[in-house]
Amino acid sequence: MPRIYHLLTESEPFSEQNGGAVSRWTANVLCNHSDAKILAPASDDSWGFEPGRVGVLPGLIRYKHFIEKGGHLAPWSLRFHLLRKIIVPALSGMQRGDTVWVHGRPEFAAALEPIIHARGARLFLHLHNSHLVQWSTVVTRAIHADQYVFSSHYIREEALKKFPNLRGCSSVLGNGADQELFYPSSVPRRPDAIPRVLFAGRLVPDKGLHVFLDAMRLIEERGIALRGLVVGASAFGGSPPTPYVLEMQASAPDSVRFEPYCAGVLMAEQYRKADIYCLPSCWHDPFPLTVLEAMATGIPVVATESGGIPQQLAQGGGLMVQRNSAEELADALAKLATDPALRAEIGHQGLESFRANYTWETIRLAYRQILRRAPIQDKSAVAGRPVRSYA
């Protein structure tokens, strides 16, 4: 049976507690696929995978430190050499018909392509972000991927504007949420209870925590009863508070309190205790997991109309506002805070959309379809100029 190697980024440990969105995606999509092996800079047993299915490459951590200390200025030839030295030994068993599925790092794909294709294997590049359009053409012209997989229609269309000829060898494969963890609360809300809005995620400016706090301050000034809860840290797995986080904590209105980062069951409970989920991202958020987790829990979402979020809410489940507008955000939150029936209606729409489109079982089926139908490209294919042939 052909094997699929999933290569995570140098910053992504394979861990439920300490990993990010890519770790969560691979754990949930590959849990029942024994033909898949995960390669990561670090790992623990929190996802419950057998040790033989996870390969740890500590050299990726050293590569991360190298980049952080100025290695990003090194010639690409040196960086490609380092990556091959770190990763290729883990692919020693790779055979004709196998697939190397690179997550989020175009430079990894560019470095490994000659070796992968020389052995008759396929190269897939899964973009969870906008890196393909941001990297140097030295990298993008060296990738020669057999398939480009994008986490949302937004990320794909963004790439096609720069590389229009990728249309025939690209797919969209989104994220999901775990129904066994994220499900609606069975405890009825008290009619006189003050509604609660949850902000959960990385506490960085891109996620718009400052916009959320400004909106909560406006709501407080309007005399509308709404309590806010912020759960998270600046990095996955928790981290010491950054100057930004300290500033946000010091300036937060009295209606908002902060709690530490959590994951899994504890995070799911936070959704079930909330009445609204808020994500005022200040960037083109590719396809945030937290929106899907809120939908799976049956609570309405208020989020910015950018990135992959409109795709997630296309069949209902939330209200969208413009980026960086505390006024619009406050209006949307106030509308839901003062209308329990509307909260229930929009929350139900989101739950139905989640069950139809974003369970991990649905994503697994789509993953298998991409593996089956993806063409094998000629070696002359590069980002923007693919030439395809079929195995």
C-alpha positions as CSV (number, residue, x, y, z in Angstrom):
1,M,0.0,0.0,0.0
2,P,1.4,3.5,-0.9
3,R,2.4,5.6,2.1
4,I,1.6,9.2,2.7
5,Y,4.1,11.3,4.6
6,H,2.7,14.4,6.2
7,L,5.4,17.0,7.0
8,L,4.5,19.6,9.5
9,T,6.2,23.0,9.8
10,E,9.3,23.7,12.0
11,S,7.0,25.5,14.4
12,E,4.3,22.9,14.7
13,P,4.7,20.1,17.3
14,F,2.3,17.2,16.9
15,S,0.4,17.8,20.1
16,E,-3.2,18.6,21.2
17,Q,-2.1,21.0,23.9
18,N,1.0,22.6,22.3
19,G,0.2,22.2,18.6
20,G,-1.7,24.6,16.4
21,A,-4.2,24.3,13.6
22,V,-2.0,22.0,11.4
23,S,-1.5,19.6,14.2
24,R,-5.2,19.5,14.8
25,W,-5.9,19.0,11.1
26,T,-3.5,16.1,10.7
27,A,-4.6,14.4,14.0
28,N,-8.3,14.4,13.1
29,V,-8.0,13.7,9.3
30,L,-5.4,10.9,9.6
31,C,-6.6,9.2,12.8
32,N,-8.1,6.2,10.9
33,H,-5.6,6.1,8.0
34,S,-2.8,3.7,8.9
35,D,-1.0,4.5,5.6
36,A,-0.1,8.0,6.8
37,K,3.0,8.9,8.8
38,I,3.4,12.3,10.4
39,L,6.8,14.0,10.5
40,A,7.1,16.9,13.1
41,P,9.7,18.7,15.1
42,A,8.3,17.4,18.3
43,S,5.5,15.2,19.5
44,D,3.7,13.8,22.6
45,D,1.1,11.1,23.0
46,S,-1.9,13.5,23.5
47,W,-3.4,12.6,20.1
48,G,-3.2,8.9,20.9
49,F,-1.3,7.9,17.8
50,E,0.9,4.8,17.8
51,P,4.6,5.7,18.1
52,G,5.4,4.2,14.8
53,R,3.1,6.6,13.0
54,V,4.9,9.7,14.1
55,G,8.5,10.6,13.2
56,V,10.2,13.3,15.3
57,L,12.7,15.5,13.5
58,P,14.5,17.6,16.1
59,G,16.6,19.1,13.3
60,L,13.5,21.2,12.4
61,I,13.7,22.9,15.8
62,R,17.4,23.8,15.1
63,Y,16.3,25.0,11.6
64,K,13.7,27.3,13.3
65,H,16.4,28.7,15.6
66,F,18.7,29.2,12.6
67,I,15.9,31.2,10.8
68,E,15.1,33.3,13.8
69,K,18.8,34.2,14.3
70,G,19.2,35.6,10.8
71,G,19.1,32.5,8.7
72,H,16.2,33.9,6.7
73,L,18.8,36.1,5.0
74,A,20.9,33.1,3.9
75,P,21.0,32.0,0.3
76,W,18.2,29.7,-0.7
77,S,20.7,27.0,-1.8
78,L,22.0,26.8,1.8
79,R,18.5,26.7,3.2
80,F,17.5,23.9,0.8
81,H,20.6,22.0,1.7
82,L,19.8,22.2,5.4
83,L,16.2,21.1,4.9
84,R,17.2,18.1,2.8
85,K,19.8,17.1,5.4
86,I,17.1,17.2,8.2
87,I,14.1,15.7,6.3
88,V,15.4,13.3,3.7
89,P,16.6,10.6,6.2
90,A,12.9,10.4,7.5
91,L,11.9,9.6,3.9
92,S,14.4,6.8,3.5
93,G,11.5,4.2,3.0
94,M,9.8,6.3,0.4
95,Q,8.9,4.3,-2.8
96,R,7.3,4.8,-6.1
97,G,3.6,5.7,-5.7
98,D,4.1,7.3,-2.2
99,T,3.0,10.9,-1.5
100,V,4.8,13.5,0.5
101,W,2.2,16.0,1.8
102,V,4.0,19.2,2.9
103,H,2.0,21.5,5.2
104,G,2.3,25.3,5.0
105,R,6.0,25.6,3.8
106,P,6.6,26.2,0.1
107,E,10.4,26.2,0.8
108,F,10.1,22.6,2.2
109,A,8.4,21.5,-1.0
110,A,11.0,23.3,-3.2
111,A,13.9,21.7,-1.3
112,L,12.5,18.2,-1.4
113,E,11.0,18.1,-4.9
114,P,14.0,16.6,-6.8
115,I,14.3,13.7,-4.4
116,I,10.6,13.0,-4.2
117,H,10.1,12.9,-8.0
118,A,13.4,11.0,-8.5
119,R,11.9,8.2,-6.4
120,G,8.6,8.2,-8.3
121,A,6.6,9.7,-5.5
122,R,4.2,12.6,-5.5
123,L,4.5,16.0,-3.9
124,F,1.5,17.8,-2.4
125,L,1.7,21.3,-1.0
126,H,-1.0,22.2,1.5
127,L,-1.4,25.9,2.0
128,H,-3.0,26.9,5.3
129,N,-2.0,30.5,4.7
130,S,-0.8,32.9,2.0
131,H,2.8,31.8,1.9
132,L,2.7,30.7,-1.7
133,V,2.1,34.3,-3.0
134,Q,4.4,35.8,-0.4
135,W,7.6,33.8,-1.1
136,S,10.3,34.6,-3.5
137,T,10.0,33.3,-7.1
138,V,13.2,31.4,-6.4
139,V,11.1,29.2,-4.2
140,T,7.8,29.1,-6.1
141,R,9.5,28.2,-9.4
142,A,11.3,25.3,-7.8
143,I,8.3,23.6,-6.2
144,H,7.0,21.4,-9.1
145,A,4.1,20.1,-6.9
146,D,1.7,17.5,-8.2
147,Q,-1.1,19.1,-6.3
148,Y,-1.7,22.4,-4.5
149,V,-4.2,22.0,-1.6
150,F,-5.7,25.2,-0.2
151,S,-7.5,25.6,3.1
152,S,-10.2,27.9,1.7
153,H,-11.5,29.3,-1.5
154,Y,-10.0,32.7,-0.5
155,I,-6.5,31.3,-0.3
156,R,-6.9,29.4,-3.6
157,E,-8.2,32.4,-5.5
158,E,-5.5,34.6,-4.0
159,A,-2.9,32.1,-5.4
160,L,-4.6,31.9,-8.8
161,K,-4.3,35.6,-9.3
162,K,-0.6,35.2,-9.2
163,F,-0.3,31.7,-10.7
164,P,-3.4,31.3,-12.9
165,N,-2.2,28.0,-14.4
166,L,-2.4,26.3,-11.1
167,R,-6.2,26.1,-11.5
168,G,-6.0,22.6,-13.0
169,C,-3.9,21.1,-10.3
170,S,-5.3,22.7,-7.1
171,S,-8.0,21.7,-4.6
172,V,-9.8,23.3,-1.6
173,L,-9.7,21.2,1.6
174,G,-10.9,23.0,4.7
175,N,-10.8,22.4,8.4
176,G,-13.3,20.8,10.7
177,A,-14.3,20.3,14.3
178,D,-14.6,17.3,16.5
179,Q,-18.3,16.5,17.2
180,E,-17.4,14.4,20.2
181,L,-15.9,17.5,21.8
182,F,-17.9,20.3,20.4
183,Y,-21.6,19.9,20.7
184,P,-24.5,22.1,22.0
185,S,-25.1,22.5,25.7
186,S,-27.9,20.5,27.2
187,V,-28.3,22.9,30.0
188,P,-31.1,25.5,29.4
189,R,-30.1,29.2,29.7
190,R,-31.8,31.0,32.5
191,P,-34.1,33.7,31.0
192,D,-32.7,36.4,33.3
193,A,-29.0,35.4,32.8
194,I,-26.7,38.0,31.3
195,P,-25.5,36.8,27.9
196,R,-21.8,35.8,27.6
197,V,-19.6,36.4,24.6
198,L,-16.4,34.4,24.1
199,F,-13.2,35.5,22.4
200,A,-10.9,32.5,22.1
201,G,-7.7,32.1,20.2
202,R,-4.2,33.5,19.9
203,L,-3.9,36.8,21.7
204,V,-2.1,38.7,18.9
205,P,-3.1,41.9,17.1
206,D,-4.1,40.0,13.9
207,K,-6.9,38.3,15.8
208,G,-8.4,41.7,16.8
209,L,-8.5,41.4,20.6
210,H,-8.1,45.2,20.8
211,V,-11.2,45.6,18.6
212,F,-13.2,43.3,20.7
213,L,-12.3,45.2,23.9
214,D,-13.2,48.5,22.2
215,A,-16.5,47.1,21.2
216,M,-17.2,45.8,24.7
217,R,-16.4,49.2,26.0
218,L,-19.0,50.7,23.6
219,I,-21.6,48.2,24.7
220,E,-20.9,49.0,28.3
221,E,-21.4,52.7,27.6
222,R,-24.7,52.0,25.9
223,G,-25.9,50.2,29.1
224,I,-26.4,46.8,27.4
225,A,-25.9,43.8,29.6
226,L,-23.2,41.5,28.1
227,R,-20.2,39.8,29.7
228,G,-17.0,39.0,27.8
229,L,-14.5,36.2,28.3
230,V,-11.1,36.1,26.7
231,V,-9.4,32.6,26.6
232,G,-6.0,32.1,25.1
233,A,-2.3,33.1,25.0
234,S,0.0,34.6,22.4
235,A,1.1,31.1,21.3
236,F,-0.4,27.7,21.2
237,G,0.1,25.8,24.4
238,G,0.3,28.9,26.4
239,S,3.1,31.4,26.9
240,P,4.1,34.3,29.1
241,P,2.0,37.4,28.4
242,T,3.5,39.7,25.7
243,P,3.5,43.5,26.0
244,Y,0.3,43.5,23.8
245,V,-1.5,41.0,26.1
246,L,-0.5,43.0,29.2
247,E,-1.8,46.2,27.6
248,M,-5.1,44.5,26.7
249,Q,-5.5,43.1,30.2
250,A,-4.8,46.5,31.7
251,S,-7.2,48.4,29.5
252,A,-10.1,45.9,29.4
253,P,-13.5,47.1,30.5
254,D,-15.0,45.7,33.7
255,S,-17.3,43.5,31.7
256,V,-14.4,41.4,30.4
257,R,-12.3,38.9,32.2
258,F,-9.3,36.9,31.0
259,E,-8.5,33.1,31.5
260,P,-5.4,31.1,30.4
261,Y,-5.0,29.1,27.3
262,C,-6.7,25.7,27.2
263,A,-7.5,23.1,24.6
264,G,-9.7,20.0,24.1
265,V,-12.4,19.3,26.6
266,L,-11.7,22.4,28.6
267,M,-12.0,24.6,25.5
268,A,-15.2,22.9,24.4
269,E,-16.8,23.6,27.8
270,Q,-16.0,27.3,27.4
271,Y,-18.0,27.3,24.1
272,R,-20.9,25.6,25.8
273,K,-20.9,28.2,28.6
274,A,-21.0,31.0,26.0
275,D,-24.0,32.5,24.2
276,I,-22.0,34.2,21.4
277,Y,-18.5,33.6,19.8
278,C,-16.6,36.6,18.5
279,L,-13.6,36.7,16.2
280,P,-12.8,40.3,14.9
281,S,-9.8,39.3,12.9
282,C,-7.8,42.2,11.5
283,W,-6.3,40.1,8.6
284,H,-7.6,37.7,6.0
285,D,-7.9,34.8,8.4
286,P,-7.6,31.7,6.1
287,F,-10.1,29.3,7.7
288,P,-10.2,29.7,11.5
289,L,-10.9,26.5,13.5
290,T,-12.6,28.5,16.3
291,V,-15.4,29.6,14.0
292,L,-16.2,25.9,13.2
293,E,-16.0,24.9,16.8
294,A,-18.5,27.6,17.7
295,M,-20.8,26.5,15.0
296,A,-20.5,22.9,16.2
297,T,-21.5,24.1,19.6
298,G,-24.6,25.8,18.3
299,I,-23.8,29.4,19.3
300,P,-23.9,32.3,16.9
301,V,-20.7,33.8,15.5
302,V,-19.8,37.5,15.1
303,A,-16.7,37.7,12.9
304,T,-15.1,39.9,10.2
305,E,-16.0,39.5,6.6
306,S,-12.5,38.6,5.4
307,G,-10.4,35.6,4.4
308,G,-12.1,32.3,4.6
309,I,-14.7,33.4,7.1
310,P,-17.4,34.2,4.5
311,Q,-17.1,30.7,3.2
312,Q,-17.6,29.2,6.7
313,L,-20.7,31.3,7.3
314,A,-22.1,31.1,3.7
315,Q,-25.0,28.9,4.9
316,G,-25.7,30.8,8.1
317,G,-24.3,30.7,11.6
318,G,-23.2,34.3,12.2
319,L,-23.1,38.0,11.6
320,M,-20.2,39.5,9.7
321,V,-18.7,43.0,10.1
322,Q,-15.9,45.0,8.6
323,R,-12.4,44.7,9.9
324,N,-11.1,47.2,12.5
325,S,-14.6,48.6,13.2
326,A,-15.4,48.5,16.9
327,E,-18.6,50.4,16.1
328,E,-19.9,47.7,13.7
329,L,-18.8,44.9,16.0
330,A,-20.6,46.5,19.0
331,D,-23.8,46.9,16.9
332,A,-23.7,43.2,16.0
333,L,-22.9,42.0,19.5
334,A,-25.6,44.2,20.9
335,K,-28.1,42.9,18.4
336,L,-27.5,39.3,19.5
337,A,-27.2,40.2,23.2
338,T,-30.7,41.7,23.3
339,D,-32.5,39.1,21.2
340,P,-32.4,35.5,22.5
341,A,-34.6,34.2,19.7
342,L,-32.2,35.6,17.1
343,R,-29.2,33.9,18.9
344,A,-31.0,30.6,18.9
345,E,-32.0,30.9,15.2
346,I,-28.5,31.9,14.0
347,G,-26.9,29.3,16.2
348,H,-29.1,26.6,14.8
349,Q,-28.2,27.6,11.3
350,G,-24.5,27.3,12.1
351,L,-25.0,23.9,13.7
352,E,-26.8,22.6,10.6
353,S,-24.2,24.0,8.3
354,F,-21.4,22.5,10.4
355,R,-23.0,19.0,10.3
356,A,-23.4,19.2,6.6
357,N,-20.0,20.6,5.7
358,Y,-17.4,20.6,8.4
359,T,-17.3,17.4,10.4
360,W,-14.0,15.7,10.3
361,E,-15.6,12.7,8.6
362,T,-16.6,15.0,5.7
363,I,-13.0,16.4,5.6
364,R,-11.6,12.9,5.6
365,L,-13.7,11.9,2.6
366,A,-12.6,15.0,0.7
367,Y,-9.0,14.2,1.6
368,R,-9.2,10.7,0.2
369,Q,-10.9,12.0,-3.0
370,I,-8.0,14.4,-3.6
371,L,-5.4,11.7,-3.1
372,R,-7.3,9.4,-5.6
373,R,-7.9,11.9,-8.3
374,A,-4.8,14.2,-8.1
375,P,-2.7,14.1,-11.3
376,I,1.0,13.5,-11.4
377,Q,2.7,16.4,-13.1
378,D,5.6,16.5,-15.5
379,K,8.8,17.7,-13.8
380,S,8.7,20.9,-15.9
381,A,5.6,22.0,-13.9
382,V,6.2,24.9,-11.6
383,A,4.0,27.4,-9.8
384,G,2.3,29.3,-12.6
385,R,3.3,26.9,-15.4
386,P,2.1,23.3,-14.6
387,V,2.3,20.6,-17.2
388,R,0.3,17.5,-16.2
389,S,0.3,13.8,-17.0
390,Y,-1.7,11.1,-15.4
391,A,-0.3,8.0,-13.8
